[in-house]
Amino acid sequence: MAADVGDELDVLYASARAAWPGVDVSLDRFTEFVLEKLAGDVSPSSLATSDLYLACACCDGDPHALATFDRELAPEIVRAVLASGVTPAERTELVQVVRTRLLVAPAHETPRIATFSGRGSLKAWLRVVATREAARLLASARREQPVGDDEALADAVAPDAGPALAFMKATYREEFKRAFHAAVAALTDRERLLLRQAELDGLSIDELAEFYGVHRATAARWVQAARASVLEGTRGQLAASLGIPSEEVASIMRLIRSNLDITLPALLREARVVGRAPRKRR
């Protein structure tokens, strides 16, 4: 790196730190991040280096940067999602999906915000990317038909359950579907979002813990509690709608629980639990 570029980056670094109080990025990390964006005769001063500083901190998971992002920039995501033509029921979910696409990455990858080039403001870049993501995700979600309702619901009962329980499965299939959907709808926002992350997006317990800023045991407990809420809610709905003996409801739930790891993602898709939607770090 040329000496004059280094001196320029020192000045820009000081300015960027002043622009985002409390957001911490080292000079070396900032320099590396900005140099990745330079091409040809472009100089650091021609880039939105203060916005690059914030993007870099968000990319690295700095909690102050993420809080600043939510305060200063997340409204652009909301506006982009609203412009995509969502229903009120879809809006909150899709905002969280887009936010996650920008700030969270699978293991060994970088978040989408790392691709911000600095050749314009972060707010303008975010508006374009969020609009594109929202439109793509919404179109995909509305195209997607429930995959094999009958097959997934059949698989919820172990294949070797025996003729009597197979009859029970066939008899109560529609009732189970309605009960499961109602149970999912009755979940808290966090429970529903955690299930989307863990079961549909495939985030590991370690990835969930890192995103939420909690111990992995806490993240695991949250996911298990969400799964338990679905089962208990389904059991309650079945008992209320069928009017069958509690022993029979218990038999159905034992069968569902025994094969839940295999069938839960498909069942959630059938319940219209769409896309990837973790909540923000608290």
Secondary structure, 3 states (H helix, E strand, C coil): CCHHHHHHHHHHHHHHHHHCCCCCCCHHHHHHHHHCCCCCCCCHHHCCHHHHHHHHHHHCCCHHHHHHHHHHCHHHHHHHHHHCCCCHHHHHHHHHHHHHHHHCCCCCCCCHHHHCCCCCCHHHHHHHHHHHHHHHHHHHHHHCCCCCHHHHHHHCCCCCCCHHHHHHHHHCHHHHHHHHHHHHHCCCHHHHHHHHHHHHHCCCHHHHHHHHCCCHHHHHHHHHHHHHHHHHHHHHHHHHHHCCCHHHHHHHHHHHHHCHHHHHHHHHHHCCCCCCCCCCCC
